[in-house]
Amino acid sequence: MMNLMLFVTILLIYVLSVLALASSVAQHKSLLVGDWAGAKAALRNSDCCVISVSGLEDHLRVLQEEWADGPKDVDLRARVRVRESHAQKDCLRVRNLVSPLTSGNECCTNDPCNVALEELARGVASLADGPLEGICEEVFMRVVCASDYRAHDPMFH
């Protein structure tokens, strides 16, 4: 009887942890401001290979205002883990590599650039379809700031 109670308790703890994880994932998907669901639906059309995600204007404006007159020659590629515990830290690392926050604000996760990068990373991860749908946990981000940039392979930019 004692073993059965222990098994039921362990099973209950496991179920609660799975539900908490599912709730956490659902909560983060609801935090996205862009119309990523519409973009995902558009990508399912075999004639579509490029999408525009509405609702990102404010985020893109923040990045442009911060970086347009900032770094001149940056070509940064980084992996961003989109789970809650890693996304803020990874995006803050990308943000600080491109243009460091002012002294004393290195831990500021409410920085508008960081929030914009998180939106883009989580949104791109939400586009995963097929066997990766719902389990894509990392994306690769590229930030290019160049004084003289030529896209030799435009399909990859």
N, C-alpha and C positions, 0 to 999 in steps of 0.2 A: 504494500500500500504506500509506503514511504517513497519507493522508487517511482511509482506512478505519479505521486504528487510533485516530485522533483522534475519529472519529465514534463508534466503539464505546466509547471512554473517556467521551465526553460523555454518551452514552446510559446507560452504567452509573452515572455520577454522578447523572443525572436520576432513574433508577429508584430508587437508594438514597435520594435526598432524598424522593421520593414515599412510599417505604416508611417512612422515619423520621417523616414527617408523619402517615401513617396510624397508626403505632404510638403517636405522641403523642396523637392524638385518641382512640384506643381506650383508652389509659391513663387519660385524664381522664374518660372515660365510666365506667370501672370505679371511679373514686374517689368517685362519687356514692353517698351512703348511703341516700337515700330510694328508695322503690319507684317510680321514674319510669317504668320499663317497664310496670308494672301500670297506672299512671295513663294512659299512652299507649294501652294496649290498651282501657281503659275508654272513652276519648274516641272510639275508632273506632265505638262503638255509637251509632247515630243518636238514641237516646233520652237520651244523656248529654251534658250541657253543663257540669257542675260536677264536679270531682274532688277527692278528698282523697288526699294522698300520705303513705303511712305511712313511718315512719322519720325524720321531720323534727322530732320532738318536742324533742330536745336543742337543735337549732339554733334553733327558735322560742323555746324557753325562754331561751336566751342573749340573743336580741334583746329579748325582753320584759323581762328583768332589767336590761339595759343602758339601755333607752329608756323604760320605763314611768314612771319618776320623773325622767326627763331633760328633753328639750326639750318645751315645751308647744304651740307652734304651728309646725309644719314641714309643708310640702307640697312634697316634693322629687321631681322627675322626672329620671331620668338614663339615659343609654345605657350599657350594659355590654357590652363586647366579650368574648366567652367564650373566645377563644383563650388559651392558657396565658400568653403574655407580656403580655397586656393585662388579663385577668380580675382578677388580684390587685391591680393598680394601680387599675383602675376601681372595684372594690369598696372598696378602701381610701379612695379619694376620696369615695365615697358615705358610708362610715362616718364619715370625718372631718367631712363637711359636717353630718351629723346630730348627732354628739357627738364632738368631737375627742379623740384619744388623749391621754393625759397627756404632758407634755413629755419628750422623749427617746425616745418609742416611735412616732414618726410613720412609721417604715419597717417596723413589725412586721407582717409578713404572716401570722403565726400567731395574730393576735388572734382570739378566738372569734367576735366579730361579723363580722369580715372573712371568716372561714371559712364562717360561716352564709350570708352574702350571696353568696359564690361558689357554694355548693351550690344556692341558689335560682336564681341566674342560669344556671348550667350545666344544671340540671334542667329549667328552663322551655325552654331552647334544645333540649334533647333531646326535647321533645314535638313538635317540628316534624315534619310528615308531608307526604306527597306530594312535590312537586318541591323543597321546602325541606329534606327529611329528609337529615341528615348534612352539610348545608352552611350551616345557620343559624349565623351567627357573632356575632350581637349581639341583645340583648334590651333592652327598656325596663323600668326598675324605677321604682316609685313608693313612696315612704316618706311616710306621713302620721302625724304625732303632733299631736293637736289636743285642746285643753281642752274644746271644744264642737264636735263633729263630727256632721254630718248627711249621710247618703248620699242625695243627691237623685236620683241615677241609679245605684241599687245594682248594676245589671248591669255597670257599668264600674269597680267597686271590688273 
